Structure formats: structure tokens, C-alpha cells
Amino acid sequence: MIKYLGSKKRLLPVLGDLFSRSGASTALDLFTGTTRVAREFKQRGGIVTAVEDKGVRLDRTIFYPTGGGQPGDSGTLLWDGGQAKIVDSLKAEGGDVLHVLAPDAPRPAVGARVRAVLDWERRYRHMRMHTALHVMSAVIKGNVTGGQVNTDKSRLDFNLDGEVPTKEWVTEEINKILSTDRAVTAQWITDDELTARPELVKTMSVRPPMGAGRVRLLSIDGVDLQACGGTHVARTAEIGRVECTKIENKGKMNRRFIIALV
């Protein structure tokens, strides 16, 4: 969060403002993804730094750009005298996020103060789905060759040498883990440490971004640890129940497992 705001000097007043505006009762509330505080933080404003054909860039944002098999966030951009639908978020040069606006939507001017409001329900489904896919990658023993997060259904593709598990078995095993309410936390390692531990990169088709000196790992306590830059829930119980709805044959050894939130 300090990286997001720039310094501790800027961080502390913002946290105090959020605390009072959102009705938090403890400091822990400030960092819980489903609290009013977190939602308030997601709605804080920014400054437009660039206006492009597709959309705008801001000096700060919590919108997740498309990447790692997860769709970019959507929502609404609000400013004095106008608003526009944010239909997608994409990675841009320099580490920026391009907030893609509807083609016929108005654009704020460079320097305008805006408020970017997440479609929280959509983002939260992506979080639940993404963490559920990590659990499935621990349940099914095989190399992950691809994957995609979506709101209604998500998938992982595996190279499997041997017997293919049934939909019923996969459903049961995933839900066993989800019901134990495991903590989901982030860890960090250096680029060199990741290179020395290739097993932490589970998806063969998606390489984690390297070059900044460190890479984020996503840990599901006692279940899974892998490199990931996506958005996730704080505990597995937030996911609820899932169902493996379909298994597709994608080649001699490749199988696609599709899950849905129940």
C-alpha cells in the first residue's frame, strides 16, 4: 500500500480518512477485502495523467489489468460534470494501467480529478474463481498447460499421464479443502530464488513477470504455493462451494477441467 500511495507520510492521512468515513471498528478492517473500508479504498480518486483513443491513465489505481489468465477489471469513471463506463483494464507502457472506456463515452481532461469505482461484484467473483483454480491445481496432479478465470465458469488445462479423475471426484476434493477455511496470503521472493525453484511456476503458458527484482507468491496454507500476480480472497471459505461441471479432451494427454461457483 505504501508503494501505491508513494510514502508513509501520504499513507497515514489516507488510512485515517478511510477509517472514519467507512465505519471501521478495528485496524484489521482496513485490510479485509469484503469490508466497507476496502470498498471505500477502491473508490478513492486519482488524477488523469493521459488521455488516449481507448481510454485514460491515472496516477494511481486499484483496477487489475488483464493478465495471468484473469480478465481486467471494469467499473465506472466519475468526475465533475461527467462519467464514463470502464469496460476493461489493460497493461500499458511504463507499468501503467489503461482504463478502457466505452467508444462513445466522454473523456475527462488531463489533470482532472476522477474517481474510479470498481464493479466489485465482478471483481469478487474473479477473486473467488482464481483462488479456487489454485486449489484445483493442487488437487489434480499434472502439469498445468493453460487456464482462464471468468465470472460464470473458469478452467485449467492439464497434461495428465494416466487415469483422468472424474468430475465428481474433483468436485469433492476441492470442496473438502475450501471448507477447512485455509488462509490465503502473499509472499515475495527474488527473481534468482524463483529461477532456482521452477516448481513454483505451475502454469506452463503463463510466466510470472520478472525483472523488477522480486516476484509475488500466492500461498494457500498447507495446500499450495505458486507464483501469481492475480487477485484472490483472504480465506478459502469465502469461495463457497464449487462444482466441476465438465472435462474436455484437448489432446492425447491434455484435459480441460471447468468449474463453476455453486
C-alpha positions in Angstrom: 0.0 0.0 0.0 3.0 2.3 0.7 4.1 1.7 -2.8 0.6 2.5 -4.1 0.5 5.9 -2.3 4.1 6.8 -2.5 5.2 7.2 1.1 4.2 6.7 4.7 3.6 10.5 5.0 0.8 10.1 2.4 -0.4 6.7 3.7 -1.3 7.7 7.3 -3.7 10.5 6.5 -5.4 8.4 3.9 -5.9 5.5 6.3 -7.3 7.9 8.9 -9.8 9.3 6.4 -10.9 5.8 5.3 -11.2 4.7 8.9 -13.6 7.5 9.8 -15.6 7.5 6.5 -16.3 3.8 6.4 -17.1 3.0 10.0 -14.2 0.6 10.6 -14.0 -0.7 14.2 -10.5 -2.2 14.1 -7.3 -1.6 12.2 -7.7 -5.1 10.7 -10.9 -3.9 9.0 -8.7 -1.7 6.8 -7.2 -4.7 5.1 -10.1 -7.1 4.8 -11.3 -7.4 1.2 -15.1 -7.5 2.0 -15.3 -4.6 4.4 -16.8 -1.2 3.8 -13.3 0.2 4.3 -11.8 -1.8 1.5 -14.7 -0.8 -0.8 -14.1 2.9 0.2 -10.4 2.5 -0.6 -11.3 1.0 -4.0 -13.4 4.1 -4.8 -10.8 6.8 -3.9 -9.9 9.3 -6.5 -6.9 9.8 -8.7 -5.6 12.3 -11.3 -5.8 11.7 -15.1 -2.2 11.6 -16.4 -3.0 10.7 -20.1 -6.0 10.5 -22.4 -5.7 8.1 -25.3 -8.0 6.8 -28.0 -9.0 3.7 -25.9 -9.2 5.3 -22.5 -7.3 7.0 -19.7 -4.3 6.5 -17.4 -4.4 7.6 -13.8 -1.7 8.5 -11.3 -2.9 5.6 -9.1 -5.4 2.8 -9.5 -6.6 -0.4 -7.9 -8.0 -1.7 -11.2 -6.4 -5.1 -12.2 -5.3 -5.2 -15.8 -5.8 -8.3 -18.0 -3.1 -10.8 -17.3 -2.2 -14.2 -16.0 -5.5 -15.7 -17.2 -7.6 -13.2 -15.3 -9.8 -10.5 -17.1 -9.2 -6.9 -16.5 -11.5 -5.0 -14.0 -14.4 -2.9 -15.2 -16.4 -0.2 -13.5 -17.2 3.5 -13.7 -15.1 6.6 -14.0 -16.6 9.7 -12.4 -15.5 13.3 -12.5 -17.0 16.7 -12.0 -19.6 17.1 -14.8 -19.2 13.7 -16.4 -18.9 9.9 -16.1 -17.9 7.0 -18.4 -18.1 3.3 -18.3 -14.8 1.5 -17.8 -15.2 -1.6 -20.0 -11.8 -3.2 -19.5 -8.3 -2.6 -17.9 -5.1 -3.3 -19.8 -1.4 -3.2 -19.1 0.2 -0.1 -20.6 3.8 1.0 -21.1 5.7 2.1 -18.1 3.8 -0.2 -15.7 0.6 1.9 -16.1 -2.9 0.6 -16.3 -5.0 1.8 -19.3 -8.7 2.2 -18.2 -10.5 1.3 -21.4 -13.6 3.4 -21.9 -16.7 2.7 -24.0 -16.1 4.1 -27.5 -18.8 6.7 -27.4 -18.1 7.7 -23.8 -16.9 11.2 -22.9 -13.3 11.6 -21.7 -12.0 13.7 -18.7 -9.2 16.2 -19.4 -5.6 15.5 -18.4 -5.2 16.7 -14.8 -8.8 16.2 -13.9 -9.5 14.6 -10.5 -11.6 11.4 -11.0 -13.0 8.5 -9.0 -12.7 5.1 -10.4 -15.4 2.8 -9.0 -14.9 -1.0 -9.4 -17.6 -3.3 -10.4 -17.0 -5.0 -7.1 -19.3 -8.0 -7.6 -17.5 -8.9 -10.8 -14.0 -8.5 -9.2 -15.0 -10.5 -6.2 -16.2 -13.4 -8.4 -12.9 -13.3 -10.2 -11.1 -13.4 -6.8 -13.1 -16.4 -5.7 -12.7 -18.2 -9.0 -8.9 -17.5 -9.2 -8.3 -18.9 -5.7 -10.5 -22.0 -6.5 -8.3 -22.7 -9.6 -5.2 -22.7 -7.4 -6.9 -25.2 -5.1 -7.8 -27.4 -8.2 -4.1 -27.2 -9.3 -3.2 -28.8 -6.0 -5.9 -31.5 -6.2 -5.1 -32.6 -9.8 -1.6 -34.0 -10.2 -0.4 -32.9 -13.6 1.4 -30.0 -15.5 -0.9 -27.0 -16.0 -0.8 -26.0 -19.6 -3.3 -23.1 -19.5 -6.2 -21.5 -17.7 -8.8 -18.8 -17.7 -10.7 -17.0 -15.0 -14.2 -15.8 -15.7 -17.3 -14.8 -13.6 -19.6 -17.7 -14.6 -17.1 -20.5 -15.2 -13.3 -21.0 -15.1 -10.9 -23.6 -16.3 -7.5 -25.2 -16.0 -5.9 -27.4 -18.6 -3.6 -30.3 -17.5 -1.3 -32.7 -19.2 -2.2 -36.0 -17.5 -0.3 -39.2 -17.8 -2.6 -41.9 -16.6 -6.1 -42.1 -15.3 -8.2 -39.0 -15.6 -10.2 -38.1 -12.4 -13.9 -37.8 -12.6 -15.9 -34.6 -12.3 -17.4 -35.9 -9.1 -14.1 -36.7 -7.5 -12.6 -33.3 -8.4 -15.7 -31.5 -7.0 -15.5 -33.4 -3.7 -11.7 -32.9 -3.3 -11.8 -29.1 -4.0 -14.7 -28.6 -1.6 -13.0 -30.6 1.2 -10.2 -28.0 1.1 -12.4 -25.0 0.7 -14.5 -26.0 3.8 -11.4 -26.0 6.0 -11.1 -22.2 5.6 -7.4 -22.0 4.8 -5.6 -18.7 5.0 -4.6 -17.2 1.6 -1.6 -14.9 1.8 1.1 -13.3 -0.3 4.8 -13.9 -0.1 7.7 -12.5 -2.0 10.9 -14.0 -3.4 13.7 -12.7 -5.6 14.0 -13.4 -9.3 17.0 -15.6 -8.6 15.2 -17.6 -5.9 12.3 -18.2 -8.4 14.7 -19.3 -11.1 16.2 -21.8 -8.6 12.7 -23.2 -7.8 10.9 -23.8 -11.1 8.2 -25.8 -9.3 6.7 -22.6 -8.1 5.7 -21.7 -11.7 2.8 -24.1 -12.3 1.2 -22.8 -15.5 3.5 -23.5 -18.4 1.8 -21.0 -20.7 2.0 -18.0 -18.2 5.4 -16.9 -17.0 5.4 -14.6 -13.9 6.8 -11.1 -14.6 10.5 -10.9 -13.7 13.0 -8.1 -13.9 11.8 -5.9 -11.0 13.9 -7.9 -8.5 11.1 -9.8 -6.8 8.1 -11.9 -7.6 4.9 -12.5 -5.6 3.9 -16.0 -4.5 0.4 -16.9 -3.5 0.1 -19.3 -0.6 -2.9 -21.3 0.5 -1.9 -22.6 3.9 -0.9 -26.2 3.7 -2.3 -26.6 0.2 -0.5 -24.7 -2.5 2.3 -22.2 -3.2 2.9 -20.7 -6.6 3.9 -17.5 -8.4 0.8 -15.4 -9.1 0.1 -11.7 -9.6 -3.7 -12.0 -9.7 -6.4 -11.1 -7.2 -7.5 -13.6 -4.5 -9.7 -14.0 -1.5 -8.3 -13.9 2.1 -9.6 -17.3 3.1 -10.8 -20.3 1.2 -14.2 -20.3 2.9 -15.0 -17.0 1.1 -15.2 -19.1 -2.2 -18.2 -21.1 -1.0 -18.8 -24.4 -2.9 -17.7 -25.1 -6.5 -18.6 -27.8 -9.0 -16.5 -29.3 -11.7 -19.1 -29.1 -14.5 -17.2 -30.6 -17.4 -14.0 -32.3 -18.5 -13.0 -31.8 -22.1 -10.4 -33.8 -24.2 -8.0 -31.3 -25.7 -5.4 -33.8 -27.0 -3.7 -37.1 -26.3 -2.8 -36.2 -22.7 -4.4 -32.7 -22.3 -7.7 -32.4 -20.4 -9.6 -29.3 -19.6 -11.4 -29.1 -16.2 -14.2 -26.5 -16.0 -15.5 -25.3 -12.7 -18.4 -23.0 -11.6 -19.3 -21.4 -8.3 -22.4 -23.0 -6.8 
